Amino acid sequence: MFNPAVDRPGGGAYRPGMRAPSHARLDAIFAALADPTRRAILAMLLEDDMAVTDVAAPLPMSLAAVSKHLGVLAAAGLISQERRGRVKWCRLEPDSLRAASVWMQAFGQFEPVELDAFERFLAAELAEGAAAVPPEAQGA
């Protein structure tokens, strides 16, 4: 079975240093962003670089669980990690979201839906539909 995060089209696994296809990168980014804990971590890192222990402090989970979340973010390229002495630091990589942003901008060609107008339209359609139904059929 083909796994785009691991396998190359045409066979063979990716090795360090090989460039993954863009769809695998997008998959990794969106999968990382799908979790609210990881989004909270990214929000914390917007302010400044943080030590792993500082990232973990406000979160209601173990340091090991936070480290797993950080690993997912790093694998997606959303953060980088480096050791400074005995402390592991995390840094937000804002450019890593560029691929996802470019992909999402392709959908910007559509006009945004005004939800209030859409709700009024649906209410009018439902009212017209109810008026067209004979009273004896409404009780059925």
C-alpha positions in Angstrom: 0.0 0.0 0.0 1.3 3.4 -1.0 1.9 5.8 1.9 2.8 9.3 0.5 4.6 10.3 3.7 7.0 7.4 3.5 7.0 5.9 -0.1 8.0 7.4 -3.4 5.7 7.0 -6.4 7.3 4.3 -8.4 8.6 2.5 -5.3 11.3 2.8 -2.7 11.2 4.6 0.6 12.3 8.1 1.2 15.7 8.5 2.7 17.0 11.5 4.6 17.9 14.3 2.3 15.3 13.3 -0.4 12.6 15.8 -1.2 9.1 14.6 -0.4 6.3 15.3 -2.8 4.3 18.5 -2.1 1.1 16.6 -1.3 2.9 14.7 1.4 4.1 18.0 2.9 0.6 19.4 2.8 -0.8 16.2 4.4 1.7 16.5 7.2 1.0 20.2 7.8 -2.8 19.8 7.8 -2.5 16.7 10.0 -0.4 18.6 12.5 -2.8 21.5 12.5 -5.8 19.3 13.0 -5.0 18.8 16.7 -6.0 21.6 19.2 -3.0 21.0 21.4 -0.6 21.4 18.5 -2.4 24.6 17.5 -2.0 25.9 21.1 1.7 25.1 21.0 2.1 27.1 17.7 0.3 30.0 19.3 2.7 29.9 22.2 5.6 29.9 19.9 4.3 33.0 18.1 5.7 35.1 20.9 9.2 33.7 21.1 11.4 30.6 21.1 10.6 28.4 24.1 12.2 25.6 26.0 10.3 22.3 25.8 9.6 22.4 29.5 8.1 25.9 29.2 5.9 24.7 26.3 4.7 21.8 28.5 4.1 23.9 31.7 0.6 25.2 30.8 -0.6 22.0 29.1 -2.6 19.4 31.0 -0.5 16.5 29.9 2.9 14.8 30.6 6.2 16.0 29.2 6.3 12.9 27.1 3.0 13.6 25.5 4.1 17.2 24.7 7.3 15.9 23.2 5.2 13.7 20.9 3.2 16.7 19.8 6.4 18.7 19.2 7.7 15.8 17.1 4.7 15.9 14.9 5.1 19.7 14.5 8.8 19.3 13.7 8.1 16.5 11.2 5.6 18.8 9.4 8.2 21.5 9.4 6.1 23.9 11.4 8.7 24.2 14.2 12.4 23.5 14.5 14.1 22.2 17.6 17.7 22.7 18.8 19.7 21.9 21.8 21.3 24.8 23.7 23.3 23.2 26.4 21.1 20.8 28.3 17.9 22.5 27.2 15.9 21.7 24.0 14.4 24.8 22.4 11.5 25.1 20.0 11.2 27.8 17.3 8.2 28.5 15.1 9.0 28.2 11.4 6.4 30.6 9.8 7.6 30.1 6.2 6.6 26.4 6.5 3.0 27.4 6.3 3.5 29.0 2.9 2.7 25.8 1.0 -0.6 25.4 2.8 -1.4 29.0 2.4 -0.8 28.9 -1.3 -2.9 25.8 -1.6 -5.8 27.4 0.3 -5.6 30.7 -1.6 -6.6 28.7 -4.7 -10.0 28.5 -3.1 -10.2 32.3 -2.7 -11.5 32.6 -6.3 -15.0 31.9 -4.9 -17.1 34.6 -3.4 -17.5 34.2 0.4 -20.9 33.1 1.5 -22.8 35.6 3.5 -24.4 33.3 6.1 -27.2 35.7 7.2 -28.4 36.1 3.6 -28.1 32.3 3.1 -30.2 31.7 6.2 -32.9 34.2 5.0 -32.9 32.4 1.6 -33.3 29.0 3.2 -36.1 30.3 5.5 -38.0 31.7 2.5 -37.6 28.5 0.5 -38.8 26.4 3.4 -41.8 28.7 3.9 -42.7 28.5 0.2 -42.4 24.7 0.3 -44.6 24.4 3.4 -47.3 26.7 1.7 -47.3 24.5 -1.4 -48.1 21.3 0.7 -51.9 20.7 1.1 -53.1 20.9 4.8 -54.2 17.2 4.8 -50.7 16.1 3.7 -49.0 18.2 6.4 -50.4 16.0 9.2 -49.3 12.8 7.6 
